[in-house]
Amino acid sequence: MQRHYDIVVAGGGPSGLQFARTVAARSDYSVAVLEANDDLSENDTSTGGTFRQIVEGYDLPESVVMDTTDAVEFEGSGSWACLPVEAYVLDFPAFLEFLGEDAEREGAEIHT
Ligand SMILES: Cc1cc2nc3c(=O)[nH]c(=O)nc-3n(C[C@H](O)[C@H](O)[C@H](O)COP(=O)(O)OP(=O)(O)OC[C@H]3O[C@@H](n4cnc5c(N)ncnc54)[C@H](O)[C@@H]3O)c2cc1C
């Protein structure tokens, strides 16, 4: 582990990993991600529901998509609606591992 980086990201969740991945791919900055868990896949904060904008915007492979649907039910206190929206269920641990591996391929360092 080197001692100096241009950018240090605290937390290897979706935000930190996608940020590191993008910066590493698009700049010459050295980037390190520091993750408190022993493994990126230990982050269990999400059930993985998401929309096409994320799957396409993050350029995700099919291998991290567990399921798709063409309708989504939105529930609030006292009301709900089922809308015809294309949606996805990600394999959240696989999604995080993919982001981490791709960030490393782009030159970022991941330290758990
Ligand atoms: C039960 C539940 C279900 C959810 N379901 C969905 C869903 O279906 N779809 C959806 O879009 N969103 C869902 N969410 C929300 C989603 O999980 C968050 O929006 C998303 O995880 C936020 O990503 P993040 O990278 O900002 O933070 P996080 O995912 O919280 O990642 C932060 C990372 O930082 C690490 N960390 C924390 N402190 C430190 C430290 N001091 N040093 C180093 N590392 C640290 C943590 O271990 C963690 O890995 C759900 C949330 C919960 C709680």
The ligand as a Gaussian input file, in Angstrom:
#p B3LYP/6-31G(d) Opt

LIG

0 1
 C      -32.798000      -2.718000       4.132000
 C      -32.379000      -1.830000       2.969000
 C      -32.826000      -2.156000       1.693000
 C      -32.458000      -1.333000       0.623000
 N      -32.892000      -1.671000      -0.619000
 C      -32.573000      -0.884000      -1.662000
 C      -32.993000      -1.231000      -2.965000
 O      -33.652000      -2.240000      -3.194000
 N      -32.645000      -0.397000      -3.986000
 C      -31.893000       0.742000      -3.770000
 O      -31.616000       1.473000      -4.740000
 N      -31.483000       1.072000      -2.543000
 C      -31.802000       0.295000      -1.501000
 N      -31.382000       0.636000      -0.258000
 C      -30.557000       1.826000      -0.138000
 C      -29.121000       1.489000      -0.570000
 O      -28.634000       0.421000       0.215000
 C      -28.229000       2.701000      -0.384000
 O      -28.788000       3.793000      -1.086000
 C      -26.833000       2.444000      -0.907000
 O      -26.253000       1.286000      -0.333000
 C      -25.988000       3.654000      -0.590000
 O      -24.703000       3.397000      -1.094000
 P      -23.454000       4.132000      -0.454000
 O      -22.257000       3.653000      -1.193000
 O      -23.694000       5.594000      -0.416000
 O      -23.438000       3.680000       1.066000
 P      -23.340000       2.226000       1.703000
 O      -23.929000       1.169000       0.821000
 O      -23.875000       2.379000       3.085000
 O      -21.777000       1.947000       1.756000
 C      -20.946000       2.583000       2.703000
 C      -19.729000       1.694000       2.904000
 O      -18.825000       2.406000       3.726000
 C      -18.289000       1.514000       4.690000
 N      -17.869000       2.342000       5.824000
 C      -18.635000       2.981000       6.723000
 N      -17.870000       3.674000       7.580000
 C      -16.580000       3.472000       7.211000
 C      -15.333000       3.933000       7.700000
 N      -15.252000       4.751000       8.760000
 N      -14.202000       3.530000       7.081000
 C      -14.269000       2.697000       6.008000
 N      -15.446000       2.227000       5.492000
 C      -16.584000       2.624000       6.089000
 C      -19.417000       0.557000       5.015000
 O      -18.936000      -0.675000       5.515000
 C      -20.073000       0.392000       3.623000
 O      -19.531000      -0.705000       2.894000
 C      -31.681000      -0.172000       0.824000
 C      -31.249000       0.132000       2.121000
 C      -31.581000      -0.678000       3.173000
 C      -31.089000      -0.319000       4.546000

